[in-house]
Amino acid sequence: MKQTPDIYDIYSSIKQLITELDVSGNTELSDVLNHRMYQVAWASGSELLEELKDVFTESLQTKDINFSEPIRCQIQQILCTINRYLVT
């Protein structure tokens, strides 16, 4: 049986990522994530996840942002989890 990721696990992972981004000096992405997570009223959790998916995808493709390998891996893992959640 395929286990559906819990949306609260995704939120927890993003909250942890925000902290790590702040510590590493990647405050631009941290600020964007904080805004999307805590300041925007979304119609549904899926709408928020679609937006976060776009933010993460764009940040990984942007040449101007230099993530450490652990942070890059963490973003990719969150993206995979969001994709699994959205298809179920």
C-alpha positions as CSV (number, residue, x, y, z in Angstrom):
1,M,0.0,0.0,0.0
2,K,1.3,3.5,-0.9
3,Q,1.6,5.8,2.1
4,T,0.4,9.3,1.5
5,P,2.8,11.9,3.0
6,D,1.2,13.9,5.8
7,I,0.9,17.6,4.9
8,Y,2.1,18.5,8.4
9,D,5.3,16.6,7.8
10,I,5.8,18.7,4.7
11,Y,5.2,21.9,6.7
12,S,7.5,20.8,9.4
13,S,10.3,20.1,6.8
14,I,9.8,23.6,5.3
15,K,9.9,25.2,8.7
16,Q,13.2,23.5,9.4
17,L,14.5,24.5,5.9
18,I,13.6,28.2,6.6
19,T,15.7,28.1,9.7
20,E,18.7,26.5,7.9
21,L,18.4,29.0,5.0
22,D,18.5,31.8,7.5
23,V,21.6,30.4,9.2
24,S,23.4,29.8,5.9
25,G,22.7,33.3,4.7
26,N,20.1,32.4,2.0
27,T,17.6,34.9,3.4
28,E,16.0,35.7,0.1
29,L,14.5,32.3,-0.2
30,S,13.8,32.1,3.5
31,D,11.8,35.4,3.3
32,V,9.8,34.1,0.3
33,L,9.0,30.8,2.1
34,N,8.0,32.7,5.3
35,H,5.7,34.9,3.3
36,R,4.1,32.0,1.5
37,M,3.7,29.8,4.6
38,Y,2.6,32.4,7.2
39,Q,1.4,35.6,5.6
40,V,-0.7,34.5,2.6
41,A,-4.2,33.1,3.0
42,W,-4.6,30.1,0.7
43,A,-7.9,28.6,-0.4
44,S,-6.5,25.1,0.2
45,G,-3.4,23.2,1.3
46,S,-3.0,22.0,-2.2
47,E,-2.9,25.5,-3.5
48,L,-0.1,26.4,-1.1
49,L,1.8,23.2,-2.1
50,E,1.5,24.1,-5.8
51,E,3.0,27.6,-5.0
52,L,5.8,26.1,-2.9
53,K,6.6,23.6,-5.6
54,D,7.0,26.5,-8.1
55,V,9.2,28.5,-5.6
56,F,11.4,25.5,-5.0
57,T,11.7,24.6,-8.6
58,E,12.6,28.1,-9.6
59,S,15.1,28.5,-6.8
60,L,16.9,25.3,-7.9
61,Q,17.1,26.5,-11.4
62,T,18.4,30.0,-10.6
63,K,22.1,30.3,-11.2
64,D,22.4,33.3,-8.8
65,I,21.5,31.2,-5.7
66,N,24.3,29.0,-4.4
67,F,22.9,26.4,-2.0
68,S,25.1,24.1,0.0
69,E,24.7,20.5,-1.0
70,P,22.8,19.5,2.2
71,I,20.3,22.4,1.6
72,R,20.0,21.5,-2.1
73,C,19.2,17.9,-1.1
74,Q,16.7,19.0,1.5
75,I,14.9,21.2,-1.1
76,Q,14.8,18.3,-3.6
77,Q,13.4,15.9,-0.9
78,I,10.7,18.4,0.0
79,L,9.9,18.8,-3.7
80,C,9.6,15.0,-4.1
81,T,7.3,14.8,-1.1
82,I,5.1,17.6,-2.4
83,N,4.9,15.9,-5.7
84,R,3.8,12.6,-4.1
85,Y,1.3,14.5,-2.0
86,L,-0.2,16.3,-5.0
87,V,-0.7,13.2,-7.1
88,T,-2.5,11.2,-4.4
